[in-house]
Amino acid sequence: MFACLLLLIVPSQSVATECSKGCSSGCISDYTCKRSCSDNYDQDNSCLHCSMIDTVNTSKPVFINNDNDCIKSTNRVQKTSWLPEEDNIQELFFKEKVEFNLNQNSDVDYSFCYNKQKYRIGKWFKYDMDNLTTDVVKLSVYKTSSCENNLIIDITNSPRSSPKATCISYTSMNYTYNGREIKVPKVRPPKIENGEKFYYYVFVSVSQICDVKIEVEVGSNIGKDAKPFIEIDQEIVNKLHENLGTALEISFPFEAEGYFAYPVCFQTRMYKCILFTLEYDGNYSLLIDGTKSNRINLLQEYKSTENEDGSQNNECVYLWTGQRYGVLAESQNLGVMLKIGGSPNKRHFAMISTDQTASVELRISVICPDHCGENDTNGARGTCVVSEKKCVCNPGYGGDDCHKLCYYNKVWQTDNTNLCYFGAPGCDQYCHCTEGRALKNHFCITNECLSGKTAPSDECIAGTEALRNCV
């Protein structure tokens, strides 16, 4: 007898695994290296993180995460405090432009402002603020060559003798920005040792390694002449009015935009502000809703007048904080929510934040047409309720503007010719059938229902279950 040898051939499947750049020997599964990680990477087998940086011995190299690739640099700035030695700091002078390059051979350091990428290639500057004759310093920082990474500018007014520095200005612009003018009030620190000069220290850096040319120049500014981030005019509002229920969504990127000031409505400390204007007139209200992000945000309205020298005087009109109290704190999101009435004059607003990295979103929409009939000569028809974002109508009234309902409480309040029952399926707020339905016996019937069939919105066939309208 012959033994039979049965060969079972199973087709193999090739499964691709995700492997980090730091894994030179290949992966046995997603982000799990077969052996050790490459140099410059933390030996945790995932090879996703750069090697730890020795924070005590500053002569040791640093490792920079550059698009998930860890780059080793020996150009670490030597320092024993938050500020490097004077040899590593270039002084800026009024109206004198400085050009410099940042690339893989540049110094690597960290600054006093928080950044997810702590160590970055960058350059230190300082400016003697006692030479500034105005109340605002203007720092112009622009790229003159392309770089796909963020351009970051950190500013402090802390003196060298301070044990730690205060980040009074943080700006991070993505690759779509060539640069901008950063305006910061002249703020003398509370303590400066005798004989110590009053400097603003600046650290200009990029988020990852690239070869980029940058220009820096110091100027001055009189007062607050910051331009609005967005101007909401009559044309924009008209479109919102024509499409009730739609909203204009505006994101205020405090990381890249805004200016630093003491807001006129509360001048106890400096904040970052982004301005916008509103100019519209109409028989309705505009809702400004900042509750989407569920965080406290500050909004002020102010009046602005221009002086002969071009500076501005600002006067506080109102301040909203977005805080909730009592029962509202449990049921509603944090954030400003207010209605603005129409006016023939341009109105000025400022979004304000203590978090210089925040992105605050506002939704602008039209609510309460005809002001819900609050001023109707025959008596109020309803009330505009901000928390509801719409009219709350009195009995017998309804719709967007609290008009008199054609059909209410099983009674016709108007001539019912060619009208449907308000509240019935397919019947709009003016007792007219919506598109795709036909009027029959004051009901709005789908074409399918009329032909003895059913539409997706129908619940039964006409004539069954004692119903004539398929619902």
PAFI-898538 format. One record per residue (C-alpha): x, y, z. Coordinates in Angstrom, 3 decimals, always signed. Layout:
N
+----------+----------+----------+
:        u :        v :        w :
+----------+----------+----------+
:        X :        Y :        Z :
...
+----------+----------+----------+
***
This chain:
471
+----------+----------+----------+
:        u :        v :        w :
+----------+----------+----------+
:   +0.000 :   +0.000 :   +0.000 :
:   +1.124 :   +3.388 :   -0.743 :
:   +0.709 :   +6.191 :   +1.686 :
:   -0.887 :   +9.225 :   +0.156 :
:   +0.673 :  +12.529 :   +0.879 :
:   -1.878 :  +15.300 :   +0.903 :
:   -0.484 :  +18.743 :   +0.412 :
:   -2.704 :  +21.556 :   +1.581 :
:   -1.706 :  +24.763 :   -0.070 :
:   -3.076 :  +27.906 :   +1.577 :
:   -2.592 :  +31.112 :   -0.383 :
:   -0.753 :  +33.669 :   +1.672 :
:   -1.985 :  +37.221 :   +2.020 :
:   +0.338 :  +40.174 :   +2.246 :
:   -0.816 :  +42.609 :   +4.904 :
:   +0.746 :  +46.054 :   +4.898 :
:   +1.678 :  +47.498 :   +8.262 :
:   +2.095 :  +51.105 :   +9.281 :
:   +5.727 :  +51.708 :  +10.184 :
:   +7.335 :  +54.902 :  +11.461 :
:  +10.341 :  +56.532 :   +9.816 :
:  +12.403 :  +55.683 :  +12.881 :
:  +12.000 :  +51.936 :  +12.442 :
:  +14.837 :  +50.817 :  +10.173 :
:  +14.307 :  +47.054 :  +10.594 :
:  +10.639 :  +46.918 :   +9.606 :
:   +7.532 :  +46.347 :  +11.717 :
:   +5.845 :  +43.173 :  +12.948 :
:   +2.569 :  +45.104 :  +13.360 :
:   +1.410 :  +48.690 :  +13.131 :
:   +4.039 :  +50.940 :  +14.750 :
:   +5.781 :  +48.006 :  +16.445 :
:   +9.394 :  +47.710 :  +15.313 :
:  +11.048 :  +44.287 :  +14.917 :
:  +14.204 :  +45.426 :  +16.647 :
:  +15.534 :  +48.694 :  +18.055 :
:  +14.705 :  +52.130 :  +16.710 :
:  +17.094 :  +54.217 :  +14.651 :
:  +19.409 :  +56.777 :  +16.183 :
:  +17.687 :  +60.008 :  +17.301 :
:  +14.531 :  +58.084 :  +18.326 :
:  +13.262 :  +57.005 :  +21.719 :
:  +13.805 :  +53.250 :  +22.099 :
:  +10.176 :  +52.376 :  +22.863 :
:   +9.675 :  +50.042 :  +19.851 :
:   +7.090 :  +52.368 :  +18.304 :
:   +9.892 :  +54.649 :  +17.031 :
:   +7.408 :  +57.527 :  +16.841 :
:   +9.097 :  +59.845 :  +19.316 :
:  +12.410 :  +61.643 :  +19.266 :
:  +15.071 :  +60.872 :  +21.842 :
:  +14.745 :  +62.570 :  +25.196 :
:  +16.544 :  +65.897 :  +25.466 :
:  +18.902 :  +66.446 :  +28.376 :
:  +17.518 :  +69.596 :  +30.027 :
:  +20.417 :  +69.895 :  +32.493 :
:  +23.472 :  +69.440 :  +30.299 :
:  +22.916 :  +72.004 :  +27.535 :
:  +26.020 :  +70.807 :  +25.692 :
:  +24.094 :  +67.698 :  +24.670 :
:  +22.335 :  +67.751 :  +21.265 :
:  +18.631 :  +68.317 :  +20.739 :
:  +16.281 :  +66.284 :  +18.574 :
:  +13.639 :  +68.056 :  +16.510 :
:  +10.528 :  +66.321 :  +15.230 :
:  +10.372 :  +67.339 :  +11.594 :
:   +7.307 :  +65.807 :   +9.936 :
:   +7.724 :  +62.607 :  +12.023 :
:  +11.424 :  +62.510 :  +11.171 :
:  +13.760 :  +63.173 :  +14.115 :
:  +16.580 :  +65.553 :  +13.222 :
:  +19.629 :  +65.801 :  +15.459 :
:  +21.092 :  +69.265 :  +16.004 :
:  +24.225 :  +70.291 :  +17.875 :
:  +23.423 :  +74.020 :  +17.439 :
:  +21.746 :  +74.209 :  +20.807 :
:  +21.843 :  +77.659 :  +22.409 :
:  +23.780 :  +77.569 :  +25.679 :
:  +21.906 :  +79.267 :  +28.506 :
:  +21.398 :  +78.966 :  +32.241 :
:  +18.052 :  +80.789 :  +32.437 :
:  +15.070 :  +81.467 :  +30.179 :
:  +17.160 :  +83.998 :  +28.233 :
:  +20.411 :  +83.222 :  +26.361 :
:  +23.604 :  +85.225 :  +26.737 :
:  +23.906 :  +88.595 :  +24.997 :
:  +26.072 :  +87.110 :  +22.236 :
:  +23.025 :  +85.165 :  +21.062 :
:  +20.690 :  +88.177 :  +21.011 :
:  +20.677 :  +90.762 :  +18.213 :
:  +19.523 :  +94.263 :  +19.097 :
:  +16.926 :  +95.921 :  +16.881 :
:  +16.893 :  +99.646 :  +16.194 :
:  +13.985 : +101.838 :  +15.180 :
:  +13.148 : +101.674 :  +11.452 :
:  +16.248 :  +99.570 :  +10.673 :
:  +15.322 :  +96.415 :   +8.795 :
:  +17.157 :  +93.193 :   +9.683 :
:  +17.328 :  +90.260 :   +7.260 :
:  +18.328 :  +86.756 :   +8.333 :
:  +18.019 :  +83.098 :   +7.352 :
:  +16.638 :  +80.150 :   +9.272 :
:  +17.697 :  +76.688 :   +8.151 :
:  +19.029 :  +73.383 :   +9.453 :
:  +22.297 :  +75.084 :  +10.482 :
:  +20.559 :  +77.759 :  +12.593 :
:  +20.531 :  +77.925 :  +16.374 :
:  +17.991 :  +75.769 :  +18.196 :
:  +16.284 :  +77.011 :  +21.348 :
:  +12.976 :  +77.326 :  +23.190 :
:  +11.210 :  +80.451 :  +24.408 :
:   +8.944 :  +81.690 :  +27.196 :
:   +5.673 :  +81.077 :  +25.291 :
:   +4.199 :  +77.591 :  +25.228 :
:   +4.503 :  +75.684 :  +21.979 :
:   +3.797 :  +72.020 :  +21.285 :
:   +7.154 :  +71.860 :  +19.480 :
:   +9.344 :  +73.153 :  +22.309 :
:  +12.767 :  +73.243 :  +20.611 :
:  +12.766 :  +75.097 :  +17.291 :
:  +15.238 :  +76.737 :  +14.943 :
:  +15.034 :  +80.449 :  +15.601 :
:  +16.727 :  +83.733 :  +16.381 :
:  +16.651 :  +86.053 :  +19.414 :
:  +16.209 :  +89.836 :  +19.293 :
:  +15.752 :  +92.677 :  +21.745 :
:  +14.541 :  +96.272 :  +21.502 :
:  +15.162 :  +99.085 :  +23.997 :
:  +11.625 : +100.207 :  +24.842 :
:  +12.853 : +103.399 :  +26.502 :
:  +13.606 : +104.611 :  +22.967 :
:   +9.935 : +104.233 :  +22.017 :
:   +8.125 : +107.583 :  +22.132 :
:   +4.619 : +106.211 :  +21.504 :
:   +2.387 : +103.874 :  +23.499 :
:   +2.478 : +100.956 :  +21.036 :
:   +5.418 :  +99.150 :  +19.427 :
:   +4.938 :  +97.687 :  +15.960 :
:   +7.046 :  +94.662 :  +15.039 :
:   +6.926 :  +93.775 :  +11.334 :
:   +7.937 :  +90.178 :  +10.571 :
:   +7.730 :  +88.893 :   +6.989 :
:   +9.020 :  +85.904 :   +5.039 :
:  +10.798 :  +86.800 :   +1.804 :
:  +11.032 :  +83.176 :   +0.634 :
:   +8.614 :  +80.287 :   +0.843 :
:   +8.337 :  +77.963 :   +3.826 :
:   +5.515 :  +75.488 :   +4.371 :
:   +5.795 :  +75.693 :   +8.171 :
:   +4.392 :  +78.033 :  +10.803 :
:   +6.183 :  +81.317 :  +11.492 :
:   +6.155 :  +81.938 :  +15.255 :
:   +6.870 :  +85.219 :  +17.084 :
:   +7.107 :  +85.328 :  +20.894 :
:   +7.488 :  +88.598 :  +22.832 :
:   +8.109 :  +89.270 :  +26.520 :
:   +8.640 :  +92.386 :  +28.610 :
:  +10.311 :  +90.451 :  +31.438 :
:  +13.795 :  +91.669 :  +32.410 :
:  +16.814 :  +89.383 :  +32.375 :
:  +16.852 :  +89.404 :  +36.182 :
:  +13.397 :  +87.819 :  +36.329 :
:  +13.459 :  +84.099 :  +37.293 :
:  +10.857 :  +83.370 :  +34.609 :
:   +9.422 :  +85.289 :  +31.679 :
:   +5.849 :  +86.315 :  +30.936 :
:   +4.566 :  +85.673 :  +27.437 :
:   +2.791 :  +88.937 :  +26.601 :
:   +2.503 :  +88.257 :  +22.867 :
:   +2.297 :  +84.977 :  +20.962 :
:   +1.682 :  +84.767 :  +17.211 :
:   +1.808 :  +81.667 :  +15.023 :
:   +1.061 :  +82.038 :  +11.310 :
:   +0.678 :  +79.066 :   +8.982 :
:   +2.192 :  +78.865 :   +5.505 :
:   -0.621 :  +80.928 :   +3.938 :
:   +0.718 :  +84.020 :   +5.732 :
:   +3.800 :  +85.842 :   +4.489 :
:   +3.910 :  +87.680 :   +7.801 :
:   +2.231 :  +90.588 :   +9.532 :
:   +2.628 :  +93.619 :  +11.766 :
:   +2.370 :  +92.751 :  +15.443 :
:   +1.283 :  +95.651 :  +17.649 :
:   +1.890 :  +95.448 :  +21.380 :
:   +1.356 :  +98.193 :  +23.996 :
:   +4.367 :  +99.513 :  +25.862 :
:   +4.058 :  +97.721 :  +29.192 :
:   +6.797 :  +98.295 :  +31.745 :
:   +7.338 :  +95.230 :  +33.977 :
:   +6.601 :  +95.710 :  +37.683 :
:  +10.192 :  +95.120 :  +38.796 :
:  +13.390 :  +96.192 :  +37.066 :
:  +16.647 :  +96.212 :  +38.983 :
:  +18.533 :  +99.483 :  +39.308 :
:  +20.424 : +100.295 :  +36.137 :
:  +18.719 :  +97.545 :  +34.145 :
:  +17.333 :  +98.622 :  +30.792 :
:  +13.742 :  +98.059 :  +29.712 :
:  +13.824 :  +95.678 :  +26.744 :
:  +11.256 :  +93.714 :  +24.827 :
:  +12.789 :  +90.309 :  +24.002 :
:  +11.645 :  +88.556 :  +20.830 :
:  +12.121 :  +84.983 :  +19.636 :
:  +11.377 :  +84.411 :  +15.926 :
:  +11.192 :  +80.751 :  +14.905 :
:   +9.589 :  +78.239 :  +12.551 :
:   +7.631 :  +75.192 :  +13.686 :
:   +9.725 :  +72.717 :  +11.675 :
:  +12.944 :  +72.828 :   +9.705 :
:  +12.927 :  +74.733 :   +6.432 :
:  +15.221 :  +77.158 :   +4.613 :
:  +13.561 :  +80.566 :   +4.820 :
:  +14.560 :  +84.232 :   +4.624 :
:  +12.907 :  +86.606 :   +7.089 :
:  +12.801 :  +90.397 :   +7.533 :
:  +12.233 :  +92.061 :  +10.906 :
:  +11.694 :  +95.761 :  +11.561 :
:  +10.606 :  +97.792 :  +14.591 :
:   +8.239 : +100.731 :  +14.185 :
:   +5.801 : +102.644 :  +16.352 :
:   +2.078 : +103.123 :  +16.489 :
:   -0.123 : +105.831 :  +17.974 :
:   -3.210 : +104.524 :  +19.735 :
:   -5.318 : +101.646 :  +18.495 :
:   -5.721 : +101.719 :  +14.722 :
:   -6.092 :  +97.979 :  +14.195 :
:   -8.158 :  +97.060 :  +11.157 :
:  -11.223 :  +94.823 :  +11.516 :
:  -10.783 :  +91.131 :  +10.771 :
:  -14.171 :  +91.095 :   +9.022 :
:  -16.798 :  +93.698 :   +8.142 :
:  -20.385 :  +92.429 :   +8.184 :
:  -22.400 :  +94.744 :   +5.949 :
:  -25.961 :  +95.074 :   +4.659 :
:  -25.339 :  +92.807 :   +1.676 :
:  -24.214 :  +89.924 :   +3.900 :
:  -27.143 :  +90.399 :   +6.281 :
:  -29.655 :  +90.617 :   +3.413 :
:  -28.615 :  +87.131 :   +2.267 :
:  -29.115 :  +85.804 :   +5.790 :
:  -32.538 :  +87.483 :   +5.904 :
:  -33.528 :  +85.869 :   +2.608 :
:  -32.486 :  +82.463 :   +3.948 :
:  -33.792 :  +82.305 :   +7.499 :
:  -32.278 :  +79.423 :   +9.422 :
:  -28.880 :  +79.731 :   +7.736 :
:  -25.854 :  +81.177 :   +9.508 :
:  -22.581 :  +82.866 :   +8.649 :
:  -19.830 :  +80.997 :  +10.525 :
:  -16.754 :  +83.053 :  +11.406 :
:  -13.620 :  +81.605 :  +13.010 :
:  -11.431 :  +84.096 :  +14.885 :
:   -7.884 :  +82.595 :  +14.868 :
:   -6.217 :  +84.263 :  +17.862 :
:   -3.020 :  +82.331 :  +17.189 :
:   -2.412 :  +84.207 :  +13.918 :
:   -4.585 :  +87.332 :  +14.101 :
:   -5.440 :  +90.113 :  +16.533 :
:   -3.660 :  +92.845 :  +18.422 :
:   -2.742 :  +93.312 :  +22.065 :
:   -4.469 :  +95.962 :  +24.144 :
:   -6.186 :  +96.872 :  +27.367 :
:   -9.864 :  +96.500 :  +26.336 :
:  -11.816 :  +99.690 :  +26.914 :
:  -14.577 :  +97.812 :  +28.779 :
:  -12.146 :  +96.344 :  +31.361 :
:   -8.697 :  +97.848 :  +31.410 :
:   -7.133 :  +95.929 :  +34.292 :
:   -4.965 :  +93.688 :  +32.123 :
:   -3.812 :  +93.149 :  +28.548 :
:   -5.703 :  +90.817 :  +26.222 :
:   -5.538 :  +89.781 :  +22.600 :
:   -8.367 :  +91.280 :  +20.563 :
:   -9.783 :  +90.643 :  +17.092 :
:  -12.031 :  +93.369 :  +15.738 :
:  -15.085 :  +93.212 :  +13.524 :
:  -17.730 :  +95.710 :  +12.457 :
:  -21.457 :  +95.396 :  +11.868 :
:  -23.483 :  +97.693 :   +9.646 :
:  -27.092 :  +96.828 :   +8.812 :
:  -30.606 :  +98.181 :   +9.208 :
:  -33.762 :  +96.128 :   +9.084 :
:  -36.987 :  +95.128 :  +10.806 :
:  -35.425 :  +92.073 :  +12.456 :
:  -32.603 :  +91.121 :  +14.813 :
:  -29.170 :  +89.656 :  +14.213 :
:  -28.120 :  +86.791 :  +16.483 :
:  -24.457 :  +86.499 :  +17.487 :
:  -23.906 :  +82.998 :  +18.861 :
:  -20.544 :  +81.951 :  +20.325 :
:  -21.683 :  +78.825 :  +22.182 :
:  -20.461 :  +76.207 :  +19.688 :
:  -17.069 :  +75.742 :  +21.387 :
:  -18.656 :  +75.692 :  +24.885 :
:  -16.099 :  +78.011 :  +26.454 :
:  -16.193 :  +81.448 :  +28.016 :
:  -15.443 :  +84.085 :  +25.425 :
:  -15.491 :  +87.832 :  +25.806 :
:  -17.128 :  +90.285 :  +23.434 :
:  -17.216 :  +94.042 :  +23.777 :
:  -18.989 :  +96.726 :  +21.781 :
:  -17.324 : +100.106 :  +21.716 :
:  -17.623 : +103.487 :  +20.049 :
:  -14.592 : +104.808 :  +18.233 :
:  -13.754 : +108.381 :  +17.274 :
:  -10.668 : +109.482 :  +15.355 :
:   -8.401 : +112.299 :  +16.557 :
:   -6.605 : +114.843 :  +14.382 :
:   -3.329 : +112.892 :  +14.614 :
:   -5.007 : +109.742 :  +13.320 :
:   -5.232 : +108.018 :  +16.705 :
:   -8.521 : +106.770 :  +18.105 :
:  -10.523 : +107.302 :  +21.260 :
:  -12.658 : +104.356 :  +22.307 :
:  -15.667 : +104.303 :  +24.606 :
:  -17.211 : +101.159 :  +26.079 :
:  -20.801 : +100.404 :  +25.084 :
:  -21.320 :  +96.905 :  +26.530 :
:  -19.432 :  +93.781 :  +27.583 :
:  -20.619 :  +90.168 :  +27.269 :
:  -18.742 :  +87.329 :  +29.019 :
:  -20.553 :  +84.171 :  +27.943 :
:  -20.741 :  +82.951 :  +31.540 :
:  -23.817 :  +80.979 :  +32.693 :
:  -25.249 :  +81.009 :  +36.206 :
:  -27.717 :  +78.881 :  +38.159 :
:  -29.903 :  +76.502 :  +36.160 :
:  -28.563 :  +77.872 :  +32.858 :
:  -25.065 :  +76.682 :  +33.804 :
:  -26.305 :  +73.077 :  +33.643 :
:  -28.474 :  +73.296 :  +30.531 :
:  -26.664 :  +75.687 :  +28.172 :
:  -23.210 :  +75.871 :  +26.617 :
:  -20.814 :  +78.588 :  +27.664 :
:  -20.189 :  +81.434 :  +25.238 :
:  -21.705 :  +84.750 :  +24.275 :
:  -25.178 :  +84.797 :  +22.755 :
:  -26.904 :  +88.087 :  +22.031 :
:  -29.195 :  +89.813 :  +19.585 :
:  -28.315 :  +93.049 :  +17.840 :
:  -30.930 :  +95.426 :  +16.455 :
:  -30.577 :  +97.280 :  +13.183 :
:  -28.958 : +100.715 :  +13.065 :
:  -27.989 : +103.177 :  +10.326 :
:  -24.556 : +103.518 :  +11.963 :
:  -21.559 : +101.184 :  +11.801 :
:  -21.018 :  +99.384 :  +15.106 :
:  -17.634 :  +98.213 :  +16.403 :
:  -16.981 :  +94.958 :  +18.273 :
:  -13.950 :  +93.107 :  +19.630 :
:  -13.602 :  +89.404 :  +20.392 :
:  -11.254 :  +89.121 :  +23.374 :
:   -9.220 :  +86.176 :  +24.630 :
:   -6.649 :  +85.408 :  +27.305 :
:   -5.718 :  +82.253 :  +25.377 :
:   -3.504 :  +83.422 :  +22.518 :
:   -3.771 :  +80.008 :  +20.844 :
:   -7.574 :  +79.881 :  +20.835 :
:   -9.845 :  +79.746 :  +17.816 :
:  -13.241 :  +81.255 :  +18.665 :
:  -16.215 :  +80.598 :  +16.403 :
:  -19.236 :  +82.863 :  +16.017 :
:  -22.430 :  +82.045 :  +14.140 :
:  -24.272 :  +85.063 :  +12.737 :
:  -27.921 :  +84.630 :  +11.714 :
:  -31.130 :  +86.628 :  +11.286 :
:  -33.909 :  +85.951 :  +13.800 :
:  -37.258 :  +87.433 :  +14.773 :
:  -38.573 :  +89.095 :  +11.588 :
:  -40.807 :  +92.108 :  +12.314 :
:  -39.480 :  +91.788 :  +15.891 :
:  -42.147 :  +89.119 :  +16.474 :
:  -44.834 :  +91.812 :  +16.489 :
:  -43.713 :  +93.088 :  +19.883 :
:  -44.724 :  +96.617 :  +18.882 :
:  -47.934 :  +95.746 :  +17.026 :
:  -50.529 :  +98.515 :  +17.525 :
:  -53.215 :  +95.867 :  +18.110 :
:  -51.166 :  +94.226 :  +20.854 :
:  -47.991 :  +92.175 :  +20.983 :
:  -48.057 :  +89.012 :  +18.883 :
:  -44.998 :  +87.463 :  +20.507 :
:  -41.528 :  +87.980 :  +21.963 :
:  -38.018 :  +87.534 :  +20.573 :
:  -36.283 :  +85.086 :  +22.925 :
:  -32.511 :  +84.929 :  +22.478 :
:  -32.086 :  +81.575 :  +24.236 :
:  -34.609 :  +80.035 :  +21.811 :
:  -33.031 :  +81.849 :  +18.840 :
:  -36.507 :  +82.670 :  +17.509 :
:  -39.896 :  +84.231 :  +18.190 :
:  -42.041 :  +82.771 :  +20.964 :
:  -45.570 :  +83.592 :  +19.834 :
:  -48.745 :  +84.336 :  +21.774 :
:  -51.770 :  +82.002 :  +21.341 :
:  -53.272 :  +82.316 :  +17.882 :
:  -50.005 :  +83.522 :  +16.333 :
:  -47.077 :  +81.623 :  +14.860 :
:  -44.471 :  +81.290 :  +12.145 :
:  -41.120 :  +83.085 :  +11.909 :
:  -42.643 :  +86.512 :  +12.672 :
:  -45.651 :  +85.604 :  +14.874 :
:  -48.237 :  +86.452 :  +12.232 :
:  -51.879 :  +85.590 :  +12.821 :
:  -52.364 :  +81.905 :  +12.101 :
:  -54.911 :  +81.022 :   +9.429 :
:  -55.991 :  +77.937 :  +11.381 :
:  -55.691 :  +77.702 :  +15.160 :
:  -57.257 :  +75.437 :  +17.759 :
:  -59.480 :  +73.818 :  +15.080 :
:  -60.883 :  +77.196 :  +14.041 :
:  -60.210 :  +79.140 :  +10.840 :
:  -59.070 :  +82.679 :  +11.696 :
:  -59.004 :  +83.845 :   +8.061 :
:  -60.758 :  +83.078 :   +4.799 :
:  -59.832 :  +79.441 :   +4.202 :
:  -60.028 :  +79.458 :   +0.408 :
:  -57.180 :  +77.344 :   -1.022 :
:  -55.610 :  +76.954 :   +2.421 :
:  -54.493 :  +73.864 :   +4.316 :
:  -54.751 :  +73.074 :   +8.008 :
:  -51.823 :  +74.684 :   +9.828 :
:  -49.861 :  +71.954 :  +11.603 :
:  -50.886 :  +69.193 :   +9.201 :
:  -48.097 :  +67.381 :   +7.275 :
:  -46.906 :  +69.364 :   +4.271 :
:  -48.718 :  +72.560 :   +5.321 :
:  -46.376 :  +75.541 :   +5.829 :
:  -46.685 :  +78.449 :   +8.272 :
:  -48.882 :  +80.383 :   +5.821 :
:  -51.262 :  +77.442 :   +5.249 :
:  -49.939 :  +76.633 :   +1.778 :
:  -48.875 :  +73.179 :   +0.640 :
:  -45.170 :  +72.550 :   +0.234 :
:  -43.680 :  +71.495 :   -3.099 :
:  -44.701 :  +68.026 :   -4.267 :
:  -48.097 :  +68.110 :   -2.564 :
:  -51.562 :  +69.085 :   -3.755 :
:  -54.415 :  +70.615 :   -1.758 :
:  -57.449 :  +68.403 :   -1.187 :
:  -60.061 :  +69.062 :   +1.482 :
:  -57.589 :  +71.413 :   +3.234 :
:  -54.987 :  +68.627 :   +3.445 :
:  -51.702 :  +68.496 :   +1.516 :
:  -51.643 :  +65.193 :   -0.352 :
:  -48.650 :  +63.705 :   -2.149 :
:  -49.031 :  +62.915 :   -5.827 :
:  -48.437 :  +59.238 :   -5.040 :
:  -51.219 :  +59.268 :   -2.477 :
:  -53.628 :  +60.813 :   -4.996 :
:  -52.900 :  +57.952 :   -7.418 :
:  -53.509 :  +55.264 :   -4.808 :
:  -49.859 :  +54.674 :   -3.969 :
:  -47.616 :  +55.886 :   -1.138 :
:  -44.711 :  +58.317 :   -1.033 :
:  -41.774 :  +57.815 :   +1.392 :
:  -43.418 :  +60.302 :   +3.774 :
:  -46.831 :  +58.589 :   +3.645 :
:  -47.851 :  +56.201 :   +6.407 :
:  -50.714 :  +54.347 :   +4.724 :
:  -52.728 :  +54.051 :   +1.515 :
:  -55.519 :  +56.565 :   +1.028 :
:  -58.913 :  +55.283 :   +2.085 :
:  -57.531 :  +52.695 :   +4.515 :
:  -57.775 :  +52.992 :   +8.289 :
:  -60.434 :  +55.696 :   +7.747 :
:  -57.778 :  +58.124 :   +6.462 :
:  -58.069 :  +60.022 :   +3.192 :
:  -54.667 :  +61.709 :   +3.099 :
:  -52.198 :  +58.827 :   +3.624 :
:  -51.162 :  +60.084 :   +7.064 :
+----------+----------+----------+
***
